[in-house]
Amino acid sequence: MENTILFCANCTWEIVPMLLGAWLLGTAFWWLLKGNAMSTQIKELSTSETLLKEQGTQLQFDLDTKSYELDKLQTNHKDLKTRFGELELQWRAAKEQLDSWKKD
């Protein structure tokens, strides 16, 4: 009964090299059929990655530049608001003085 379950109890060492050979042949055929296409695709993806990194660097530089310009503009805006407030106070004072001269 045990002999019918085991197809070949003494064939283990012969099967291992055959399986290894079949795997190597399968890998070789796959590489011949698909390997060049995959290598080309890998090169294209690598080129795309390089271009994207360069674009990312350029975009980061642009972002930093725009951020600096925004900070500068916000500072200028605050200065202008302050100067406008001062000029408005001077204008009101001058208007009050003019009104007081008109009354006299």
C-alpha positions as CSV (number, residue, x, y, z in Angstrom):
1,M,0.0,0.0,0.0
2,E,2.8,2.4,0.9
3,N,4.5,1.7,-2.4
4,T,1.5,2.8,-4.4
5,I,1.3,6.2,-2.6
6,L,4.9,7.0,-3.2
7,F,5.5,7.1,-7.0
8,C,9.2,6.7,-6.8
9,A,10.7,6.8,-3.3
10,N,14.3,6.7,-4.6
11,C,13.9,9.4,-7.3
12,T,14.2,12.5,-5.1
13,W,17.7,13.4,-6.2
14,E,16.9,13.0,-9.8
15,I,13.9,15.2,-9.7
16,V,15.7,18.2,-8.0
17,P,18.2,18.7,-10.9
18,M,15.4,18.3,-13.5
19,L,13.3,21.0,-11.7
20,L,16.3,23.3,-11.5
21,G,17.0,22.8,-15.2
22,A,13.4,23.4,-16.1
23,W,13.4,26.6,-14.0
24,L,16.7,27.8,-15.7
25,L,15.3,27.0,-19.2
26,G,12.0,28.9,-18.4
27,T,14.0,31.8,-17.1
28,A,16.2,31.9,-20.2
29,F,13.2,31.7,-22.6
30,W,11.4,34.4,-20.6
31,W,14.4,36.7,-20.7
32,L,14.7,36.2,-24.5
33,L,11.1,37.0,-25.0
34,K,10.5,39.7,-22.5
35,G,13.9,40.8,-21.2
36,N,14.7,43.3,-24.0
37,A,11.3,45.0,-23.7
38,M,11.6,45.2,-19.9
39,S,15.2,46.6,-20.2
40,T,14.0,49.3,-22.6
41,Q,11.1,50.1,-20.3
42,I,13.5,50.3,-17.3
43,K,15.7,52.7,-19.2
44,E,12.7,54.9,-20.2
45,L,11.5,54.9,-16.6
46,S,14.9,55.9,-15.4
47,T,15.1,58.7,-17.9
48,S,11.6,59.9,-16.8
49,E,12.6,59.7,-13.2
50,T,15.6,61.9,-13.9
51,L,13.5,64.5,-15.8
52,L,10.9,64.5,-13.0
53,K,13.6,65.1,-10.4
54,E,14.9,68.0,-12.4
55,Q,11.4,69.4,-12.7
56,G,10.9,68.9,-9.0
57,T,14.1,70.8,-8.2
58,Q,13.1,73.6,-10.6
59,L,9.6,73.8,-9.0
60,Q,11.1,73.9,-5.5
61,F,13.3,76.7,-6.6
62,D,10.4,78.6,-8.1
63,L,8.3,78.0,-4.9
64,D,11.1,79.3,-2.7
65,T,11.5,82.4,-5.0
66,K,7.8,83.1,-4.9
67,S,7.6,82.6,-1.2
68,Y,10.5,85.1,-0.7
69,E,8.7,87.6,-3.0
70,L,5.4,87.1,-1.1
71,D,7.1,87.9,2.2
72,K,8.7,91.0,0.6
73,L,5.3,92.1,-0.8
74,Q,3.6,91.5,2.6
75,T,6.3,93.6,4.3
76,N,5.9,96.4,1.7
77,H,2.1,96.2,2.1
78,K,2.4,96.7,5.9
79,D,4.8,99.6,5.4
80,L,2.4,101.2,2.9
81,K,-0.6,100.7,5.3
82,T,1.5,102.4,8.0
83,R,2.4,105.3,5.7
84,F,-1.2,105.6,4.6
85,G,-2.3,105.8,8.2
86,E,0.2,108.5,8.9
87,L,-0.7,110.5,5.8
88,E,-4.4,110.2,6.7
89,L,-3.7,111.6,10.1
90,Q,-1.8,114.5,8.6
91,W,-4.6,115.1,6.1
92,R,-7.2,115.2,8.8
93,A,-5.1,117.6,10.9
94,A,-4.6,119.8,7.8
95,K,-8.4,119.6,7.1
96,E,-9.2,120.6,10.7
97,Q,-6.8,123.5,10.5
98,L,-8.3,124.6,7.2
99,D,-11.8,124.4,8.6
100,S,-10.7,126.4,11.6
101,W,-9.2,129.1,9.3
102,K,-12.4,129.2,7.3
103,K,-14.4,129.9,10.5
104,D,-12.1,132.7,11.5
